[in-house]
Amino acid sequence: MFSHSDIERPEPRWPAILAVFASATLQATLPGSMRIGPPWLIAGTVVALVAVAWTTRRVGLRALNDWLSLGIVGVLTVGLGYGLATLLAPPPSSG
């Protein structure tokens, strides 16, 4: 059973934030043909969303924090999906 102190002190978020930043950094290092826009686009979007999500969590806006978390995962998924699609796409035929 959960005690009152377990409910008051939620789990730490820094491991997840570190993993999100690592994923965004790795996407920024991909070759230009395998990423969407400039190298800072995905990373900057993720950093902004994490900052807002951290703030909403501190303020107590749980529903907005949940949506922002889904937005972070969505941005990373779109970037990864685009890179994977360009990797698996057949090269253009020359002829």
ABEGO torsion letter per residue (X at the ends): XBBAAAAABBBBAAAAAAAAAAAAAAAAABBAAABBEBAAAAAAAAAAAAAAAAAAAAAGBAAAAAAAAAAAAAAAAAAAAAAAAAAABBBBBBX
